[in-house]
């Protein structure tokens, strides 16, 4: 039974890898896409920004609307949409069609995430739920860090069309594994929309969402300019930056494992300590960013902290609204994407006004604001039940 549950969790993680690979993998092939459709790279960038915007909007309502649907069927529906639109993207006659084929599946993205997180949590005991969800998060880490270089490599050695077909292939494999290896997952005791929406009346929910925005912003304010920092400050070559991204991703998988363990053992302490540790690493990056060997070590630690942030913020919002897990996970997807937007924007402002080296201060500012809301939640809702329920 335990082995069967473990297989299910890894299949859920592979599904997230396929979806995130579709979302992020296109970043590595934006120049050839722009050339293919005869547009600028900035215009091609709409394939990324509009996808993220659609996810942020959809996360507010789509998981709730589909919360009563059998979770296996919901995941098959989402992955099926990704397969179809991925194939359409390969044969898109113009950029408008390619853009539509990107935005449509983005609206289904939060449904899979919500169903996968909830299914993983429900497959184990309440105490083990953070560990199960951390394993699912491995798919996200792999999709973010591995998807980009894989897609870029395929495009370099073959063609743009084959690189884009890779998205469809991964999602098709996911569809088949879900279809044949995951049992039916009917929803027991479906919550009414009113009951789910009622969590928005709780100040605890909004305090927790503010934490999600600022902690995720604290990560992306600096990570969004990872390559720029290593180029301008550390003076690494393009090949060395690529290697650092791989290192970042490998240690990020370790971050998922540690997050599951620490959140299961002492969630509140883990959340409280996190901003201080992340801030300390950022300060070291600022002070020693010009030293290659030290930066390699710091990047390894940074990768761990990056995925810890995602696990922590997902826990923080779902523990604030345990009565509506699907809706809470949808809120996490939506507000974490908002955090990405805010963090990237703030980091860009710091670079424009103060230079690349000082982008670290943007991350520190966001982490400080995140800690403020962590402290507010702990001081106002000091009951152990209020802050540790999952």
NORZIPE-V288924 format. One record per backbone hydrogen bond with DSSP energy under -1.0 kcal/mol. CO is the residue of the C=O (numbers start at 0). NH is the residue of the N-H. Records with the same first field share a line. If there is no record, write none. Layout:
CO = NH / NH
This chain:
0 = 4
1 = 5
2 = 6
3 = 7
4 = 8
5 = 9
6 = 10
7 = 11
8 = 12
9 = 13
10 = 14
11 = 15
12 = 16
13 = 17
14 = 18
15 = 19
16 = 20
17 = 21
18 = 22
19 = 23
20 = 24
23 = 26
24 = 27
25 = 28
26 = 29
28 = 32
29 = 33
30 = 34
31 = 35
32 = 36
33 = 38
39 = 43
40 = 44
42 = 45
43 = 46
44 = 47 / 48
45 = 49
47 = 51
48 = 52
49 = 53
50 = 54
51 = 55
52 = 56
53 = 57
54 = 58
56 = 59
57 = 60 / 61
60 = 64
61 = 65
63 = 66
65 = 68
69 = 73
70 = 74
71 = 75
72 = 76
73 = 77
74 = 78
75 = 79
76 = 80
77 = 81
78 = 82
79 = 83
80 = 84
81 = 85
82 = 86
83 = 87
84 = 88
85 = 89
86 = 90
93 = 97
94 = 98
95 = 99
96 = 100
98 = 102
99 = 103
102 = 106
104 = 107 / 108
107 = 111
108 = 112
109 = 113
110 = 114
111 = 115
112 = 116
113 = 117
114 = 118
115 = 119
116 = 120
117 = 121
127 = 131
128 = 132
129 = 133
130 = 134
131 = 135
132 = 136
135 = 138
136 = 140
137 = 141
138 = 142
139 = 143
140 = 144
141 = 145 / 146
145 = 149
146 = 150
147 = 151
148 = 152
149 = 153
150 = 154
151 = 155
152 = 156
153 = 157
158 = 162
159 = 163
160 = 164
161 = 165
164 = 168
165 = 169
166 = 170
167 = 171
168 = 172
169 = 173
170 = 174
171 = 175
172 = 176
173 = 177
174 = 178
175 = 179
176 = 180
177 = 181
184 = 70
191 = 195
192 = 196
193 = 197
195 = 198
196 = 199
197 = 200
198 = 201
201 = 205
202 = 206
203 = 207
204 = 208
205 = 209
206 = 210
207 = 211
208 = 212
209 = 213
210 = 214
211 = 215
212 = 216
213 = 217
214 = 218
215 = 219
216 = 220
218 = 222
219 = 223
221 = 224
222 = 225
224 = 228
225 = 229
226 = 230
227 = 231
228 = 232 / 233
229 = 235
236 = 240
237 = 241
238 = 242
239 = 243
240 = 244
241 = 245
242 = 246
243 = 247
244 = 248
245 = 249
246 = 250
247 = 251
248 = 252
249 = 253
250 = 254
251 = 255
252 = 256
253 = 257
254 = 258
255 = 259
256 = 260
257 = 261
258 = 262
259 = 263
260 = 264
261 = 265
265 = 269
266 = 270
267 = 271
268 = 272
269 = 273
272 = 276
273 = 277
274 = 278
275 = 279
276 = 280
277 = 281
278 = 282
279 = 283
280 = 284
281 = 285
282 = 286
283 = 287
287 = 290
290 = 294
291 = 295
292 = 296
293 = 297
294 = 298
295 = 299
296 = 300
297 = 301
298 = 302
299 = 303
300 = 304
301 = 305
302 = 306
303 = 307
304 = 308
305 = 309
306 = 310
307 = 311
308 = 312
309 = 313
310 = 314
311 = 315
312 = 316
313 = 317
314 = 318
320 = 323
323 = 327
324 = 328
325 = 329
326 = 330
327 = 331
328 = 332
329 = 333
330 = 334
331 = 335
332 = 336
333 = 337
334 = 338
335 = 339
336 = 340
337 = 341
338 = 342
339 = 343
340 = 344
341 = 345
342 = 346
343 = 347
344 = 348
345 = 349
346 = 350
347 = 351
348 = 352
349 = 353
350 = 354
355 = 358
357 = 360
358 = 362
359 = 363
360 = 364
361 = 365
362 = 366
363 = 367
364 = 368
365 = 369
366 = 370
367 = 371
368 = 372
369 = 373
370 = 374
371 = 375
372 = 376
373 = 377
374 = 378
375 = 379
376 = 380
382 = 386
383 = 387
384 = 388
